[in-house]
C-alpha cells in the first residue's frame, strides 16, 4: 500500500493515477473528503496535517509514503511554515512508529535550494535557500525548513522504524489538471494566458511537466539508489 498525502492536489492526483495504473494499492489523504475517480485499489481517508493523533491509523499497513501535501498559496504567510514543518513532522513521526513503512518520498521544491543567493551562484546537492535573507518569501522558507526538519528527524531516529527518505525538488510544475481546483502554479499560468496580470514581471523560471514529476515520485519510491538523496 502506498500512502499519498494531499491526494486531491495537483501533483498528488497525478501520482495517484500513475500508481493505480501500475497496479499499486493507494491510500490517499484528503481533507475534507473530495471526489476522485473511483477505483477498487484506492482508499480515501480524511487527515489534518496539524493534528498528529490521527496519523497512526493513516500510515498503518503502508509500505511507502509520498508526502506531497503542503500549502502553496499565491500569497503565502507565516502560517504556511507551521503547516509545512509540523505537518511533515507529524507524518514522519507516525511513520517511525509503523514497522511496515520502508520509505518516505517528500515533495520539496527548488525554492528550498536557490533562494536568497546571488544570481551567479552555482547550486549543488549541498545548497540550501538562505531563510534569513529579506528577499526570501514565506513559501520558500516553508519548503526549506520542512525539508531540513525531515532530514534532521530521520537522522535522529534511534528507537523505532528507521525508514529511508528521498526528497524531490521540482521547479515550476505545469501540465493538465486531474481535479477541479487549480493549484497556484496553474493559476499563475492561466492569468498570463488570459491577460489577467496587471503587469508582466521579469521572470526567470524553470518548468517541469507534471507527468514527469509524478513519475519521479514513483521511481524514487521504488529505487533504493535514491535512499538518502
C-alpha positions in Angstrom: 0.0 0.0 0.0 1.3 3.5 -0.9 0.1 6.4 1.1 -0.3 9.7 -0.8 -0.9 12.7 1.3 -3.0 15.5 -0.2 -4.3 13.1 -2.8 -6.7 15.6 -4.3 -4.0 18.1 -5.0 -2.4 18.9 -8.4 0.8 16.8 -8.2 -0.6 14.2 -5.9 -3.6 13.4 -8.1 -1.2 12.6 -10.9 0.9 10.4 -8.6 -2.3 8.5 -7.6 -3.3 8.0 -11.2 0.2 6.6 -12.1 0.4 4.4 -9.1 -3.0 2.9 -9.8 -2.1 2.3 -13.5 0.9 0.3 -12.3 -1.1 -1.9 -10.0 -0.3 -0.4 -6.6 -2.9 -0.1 -3.9 -3.2 3.5 -2.8 -4.4 5.2 0.3 -4.9 8.9 -0.1 -5.4 11.6 2.5 -7.8 14.4 1.7 -9.5 17.0 3.9 -12.4 17.0 3.8 -13.2 14.0 1.5 -13.1 15.1 -2.1 -14.2 13.1 -5.1 -11.5 11.3 -7.1 -12.1 8.7 -9.8 -13.3 5.6 -8.1 -11.0 2.5 -8.1 -11.1 -0.6 -6.0 -7.5 -0.1 -5.1 -8.0 3.5 -4.0 -8.9 4.3 -0.4 -9.6 7.9 0.7 -9.3 9.0 4.3 -9.6 12.3 6.0 -6.5 13.7 7.7 -5.3 17.0 9.1 -1.6 17.8 8.8 -1.7 19.7 12.1 -3.5 17.0 14.1 -0.9 14.3 15.0 -3.3 11.9 16.7 -4.9 10.6 13.5 -1.8 9.7 11.5 -1.0 6.4 13.2 -4.1 4.8 11.6 -3.5 6.6 8.3 0.0 5.1 7.9 -0.9 1.7 9.3 0.0 -1.1 6.9 1.6 1.2 4.3 5.0 0.3 2.8 5.6 3.7 1.1 4.6 7.3 1.8 4.5 10.0 -0.8 4.2 13.1 1.4 3.1 15.7 -1.1 0.5 17.7 0.9 1.8 21.2 1.7 0.4 24.7 1.3 1.3 26.5 -1.9 -0.9 29.7 -1.9 -0.4 32.5 -4.4 0.3 34.8 -1.4 1.9 32.9 1.5 2.1 33.9 5.1 3.8 32.6 8.2 1.1 30.0 8.7 2.3 28.0 5.7 5.6 27.5 7.5 3.8 25.9 10.5 1.7 23.7 8.3 4.7 22.6 6.2 7.1 21.9 9.0 4.8 20.5 11.6 2.7 18.6 9.1 5.8 16.9 7.7 6.9 16.0 11.2 3.5 14.6 12.1 3.7 12.3 9.1 7.3 11.2 9.8 6.6 10.6 13.5 3.8 8.3 12.6 6.0 6.5 10.0 8.7 6.0 12.6 6.2 4.0 14.7 4.8 1.9 11.9 7.1 -1.1 11.1 5.6 -1.6 7.7 6.9 1.8 6.3 10.0 1.3 4.2 10.4 4.7 2.6 9.1 8.2 2.5 9.3 10.4 -0.6 9.0 14.1 0.4 7.9 16.7 -2.2 10.2 19.7 -1.5 10.9 22.4 -4.1 13.7 24.2 -5.9 12.6 27.0 -3.6 14.4 25.1 -0.8 17.7 25.4 -2.7 18.1 28.5 -4.8 16.5 31.5 -3.0 18.4 34.3 -1.2 21.6 33.9 -3.1 23.5 36.0 -5.8 22.3 35.3 -9.3 25.7 33.9 -10.3 25.6 31.2 -7.6 26.2 27.7 -8.8 24.0 25.2 -6.9 24.5 21.6 -5.9 23.2 19.0 -3.5 24.6 20.9 -0.5 22.8 24.1 -1.3 20.0 25.5 0.8 17.9 28.6 0.5 19.0 31.3 2.9 15.9 31.8 5.0 17.5 34.8 6.7 17.6 36.8 3.5 15.0 39.6 3.4 14.3 38.6 -0.3 13.1 35.1 0.6 9.3 34.8 0.8 7.3 32.6 3.2 6.7 29.8 0.7 10.4 29.3 0.1 11.0 29.4 3.8 8.3 26.8 4.4 9.8 24.3 1.9 13.4 24.9 3.2 12.5 24.5 6.9 10.3 21.5 6.2 12.9 19.6 4.2 15.6 20.4 6.8 13.2 19.2 9.6 12.6 16.0 7.7 16.3 15.2 7.3 17.0 16.0 10.9 14.2 13.8 12.1 15.2 10.8 10.1 18.9 11.2 11.1 17.8 11.3 14.7 15.7 8.1 14.7 17.3 5.9 17.4 14.4 3.7 18.5 11.6 2.8 16.2 11.2 2.2 12.5 14.3 3.6 10.6 12.8 4.2 7.1 14.6 5.6 4.1 13.9 9.2 2.9 14.2 10.8 -0.5 13.4 14.5 -1.2 12.4 15.8 -4.6 13.0 19.5 -5.5 10.9 20.2 -8.7 10.8 23.6 -10.4 7.6 25.3 -11.6 5.2 22.4 -12.3 2.9 22.8 -15.4 0.5 20.4 -17.2 -3.1 19.3 -17.2 -5.3 19.2 -14.1 -7.0 16.0 -12.9 -9.0 17.9 -10.3 -11.5 20.7 -10.4 -9.4 23.1 -8.3 -6.4 25.0 -9.7 -3.1 24.9 -7.9 -1.0 28.0 -7.6 1.3 27.2 -10.5 -1.6 26.6 -12.8 -3.4 29.8 -11.7 -0.2 31.8 -12.5 0.0 30.4 -16.0 -3.8 30.9 -16.6 -3.5 34.6 -15.5 -0.7 35.2 -18.0 -2.6 33.4 -20.8 -5.9 35.3 -20.1 -4.1 38.6 -19.8 -5.3 39.0 -16.2 -1.9 40.1 -14.8 -1.7 43.9 -14.3 1.9 43.8 -15.5 4.4 41.3 -16.8 7.2 40.9 -14.4 10.7 39.9 -15.5 10.7 36.3 -14.6 13.3 33.5 -15.0 11.6 30.2 -14.3 12.4 26.6 -15.0 9.4 24.5 -15.8 8.8 20.8 -15.4 5.9 18.7 -16.7 3.6 17.3 -14.0 3.7 13.9 -15.6 7.5 13.9 -15.2 7.1 15.0 -11.5 4.7 12.2 -10.8 7.0 9.6 -12.5 9.9 10.9 -10.5 8.0 10.3 -7.2 7.1 6.8 -8.2 10.6 6.0 -9.4 12.2 7.5 -6.3 9.8 5.4 -4.2 10.9 2.1 -5.6 14.5 2.7 -6.4 16.8 2.0 -3.4 19.7 4.1 -5.0 17.6 7.2 -4.2 17.6 6.5 -0.5 19.1 9.4 1.5 19.1 11.7 -1.6 
